[in-house]
């Protein structure tokens, strides 16, 4: 069943205390949500402070982005833990996914075609 743009989508940003990439990840997510017309989606931030919390949340580093409870950037075999996270981007490793990667993850969660294929209307 495909989701429509007006259906609820839950986005959670999981971080460790004082993560230097929290603000960048949150800002980039908000920009992409706005760009997709998802103005009423709430972005929640949750701070992970213990190994037990990390394991329970399948948290593999800060920041972790969950879209409807799923980590679209999960790497198989990566162990949960209180650590910084690096993302594979077209330009190499980075502390947050690129805008294009986030847009694609959101479009996938909505069951839509890649957002890049939709011309500005």
N, C-alpha and C positions, 0 to 999 in steps of 0.2 A: 504494500500500500504506500503510495507516494504522498508525501506531505505537501501541502500548499503553503504559499508564503504567509498566509494569515493564520496558519496553525501555530500553536505554541512550540517554541524550540527552547531548550534549556542549555545555557552556556555557563560553565564554571571554570574559573581560572584558579588552579591550585599552585601555591607558591610556598617557599620557605621564608621565615622572617628575614627582612632586609634584602630580599632578592633584587639585584640591580636591574633585572629585566621585567619586573612586574609592570611598571608604568608603560613601557614600550609595548608590551604584549596587550595590555588593556586598551591603550590608545588605538593600536592597529586593529584589534577586534572590533572596537566601536566604529571605526571608520568603515570597515568592510560590512558590518551590519547595516549601517546607514546607506552605504552604496548599494546594497541589495534590497533596500526599502524595508528593512526589518527594524523600524524605529522603536517598536514597543517591546523588544526583547530585552530582558534583564540579564546583565552580566554580573554574576556573583563571584566574589573572590573568597577563597578559603585558604587559611594559613595552616600548613602541615608542620607540626612541631615535634613529632616523635616517629621513631621507626615503626611502631605499631600502627600509627595513623597512615604512614606511607604505604605499608603493606595492605591495610584495609582498603585504601583508595586506589591501589595499583599505581601509586605515584612514583614515576621513574625520574623525577628531577624537576627543578623549578626554572621556568614556569611550565606547567602542564595544562593544556586546554582540553576540556571535556565538552563535547557537543552531544547533548542527550545522553550523558553518562559514558560516552565512548571517546577514547583518545584516538583521533584520526591520524596521529603521527607516531603511534606506538611502534616500537622496534622489537620484534620477537626476541625473547631471551634476555631482555634488559631487566635487571633486578630492581625492585622497589628500593628507594632510599632517599635520605635527606641530602640531596646533592644539586648542583647546577645541571641544567639540561642544555644540550647542544642539538640544534636542528640541522639536517642536511638540506642545503638550499642550492640553487643553481650557481651561486657565487661562492660556495664552500660552507663550512660550518658557521652557524650564527646562534645567538642566544634566544632568538624568536623566529618563527616561520616568516617567510616573506608575505607581503600583501596578497600576491597571486596564490600562494599555497593556502592561506586562510580562506580566500574567496572560494577556492575549489573545494575545500573541506566543508564550508557552509553550504555550497551548492549541492554537494553530494548528500549532506544530511537532509536537505530539503527534497531530495529525489529529483533534482533539476539538472538540466544540462550544465556544463561548465559555464560559469558566469561570463567568462571571457568571450564566449560565442554569441552572447546577446549584445547587439549593438545598442548604443545609447539611444533612447527614444525621445 
